[in-house]
């Protein structure tokens, strides 16, 4: 559904929904009217739900929740695999979604203050009774009636809300909680320590500062870095295979990546030598970069790896129509490597001494002005779910909202096929 009319009418932002094991189990998707003057009243909630059902990849992460009531509520029922938390930015757009047919795969976030409105409360309760999944975002102005309270599968609060203002940790039959807006590993730890079962956001934290002593890179990552450098120098296949022999599981993972549906090859690759023969050095370097960005064994790096893979695929998709293979490849590397400083705990100024990249990619990773920096700023705006910034960054690149949305959905779908 990458040609659906809604793609030109909505601005999309997204973030990861993370469980206690630091796995990405679902996605938070922000929807906002593309027009700066709103106009959400023209949206049909049923059309949006139908489009999401067709466009969103099933394998993008699915979370199973058991619906439980707020304190004082009654009844409970199991929900289906939940793949999206939908955050509608705008009251009219949210009301349209509440009036749409129920779908258990998507949870709709409803601000607590709206439950003071009788029509909104009735719509929310009716949607839940029809099988929909709802998230109560923030505290309501008054305690909710039991039947309405039982309509919510999750309660959500923001990372910026002081602990004293947040709802108490769930006890017994209390509704499970999700913390929104996590931005660092510390935010993530705080969310789970406060009793949340999920956290949404991107816990990248700040870029690592320069250090007096260079931190050692994990052995499995060091092998990939060595291979990337050797492939960049176009060394003979015998030397490359000799490196791989030191880590047979790496060779297996690389071949599995290349043979995945997301790669789109018409023939099956059976060996590293075969991969080099079919792909060539530059395309092979691309997949080694992807492997590097997803090879950490640190559980806290799972959301970072999730984002890095999708950044690379998204930036590549943005320029796919142009047909310039070199540009596509460079932007892919730029996106995949954009979080390498977090993954390897080294600042880019030090890291890029041992990782070969083009000058344009180097400029972007260091935050210097150059042709690729606006692309990174666009993907960061999408991850921060900042509607105004997404519009602004897209305009700077002379891209329409529809083009950005198509690239994003294509990248997320391809990434789901690689996992």
Number of C-alpha atoms within 10 A of each C-alpha: 15 17 11 12 11 18 21 18 19 20 25 27 23 25 24 28 29 27 19 15 11 17 17 24 21 25 23 24 22 24 22 23 23 23 14 10 7 15 14 21 15 11 19 15 19 16 15 16 17 13 17 15 15 11 15 16 18 16 16 19 19 19 18 14 16 14 21 23 24 25 17 13 19 15 11 14 12 13 18 18 17 21 25 27 24 21 24 21 18 15 16 16 23 25 21 20 24 26 16 19 15 20 20 19 22 25 22 26 25 26 18 19 14 17 23 14 9 10 11 18 20 13 18 26 19 17 21 20 15 13 18 25 27 26 24 25 24 19 18 14 11 10 13 19 11 15 16 21 22 24 29 27 27 26 25 25 22 17 21 12 12 9 12 7 10 17 15 13 15 17 10 8 15 18 24 25 26 26 29 25 21 26 17 15 16 12 21 28 15 17 25 18 11 17 17 24 18 24 30 27 25 25 23 19 14 11 14 13 12 13 10 6 6 11 10 10 14 12 10 16 20 13 17 21 20 16 21 25 16 19 23 16 11 14 13 10 16 10 12 19 15 10 16 19 11 12 14 10 12 18 17 14 13 18 19 16 19 21 19 15 16 16 14 10 13 8 8 13 18 13 14 18 14 14 19 18 13 14 16 13 19 17 17 21 22 18 20 21 23 24 21 24 26 20 18 18 11 9 12 17 22 21 20 23 23 20 26 25 28 24 30 29 26 29 29 24 22 22 18 15 9 10 9 10 12 11 16 21 20 22 26 27 27 29 28 28 26 24 22 23 20 19 24 20 18 21 18 24 13 13 15 16 9 11 15 17 18 10 11 17 24 22 17 22 24 14 15 13 11 13 12 22 19 17 23 20 17 23 25 17 21 24 22 19 25 18 21 13 16 25 22 14 20 20 13 12 13 10 15 14 21 21 18 25 24 19 21 25 20 21 23 20 20 22 24 17 16 16 13
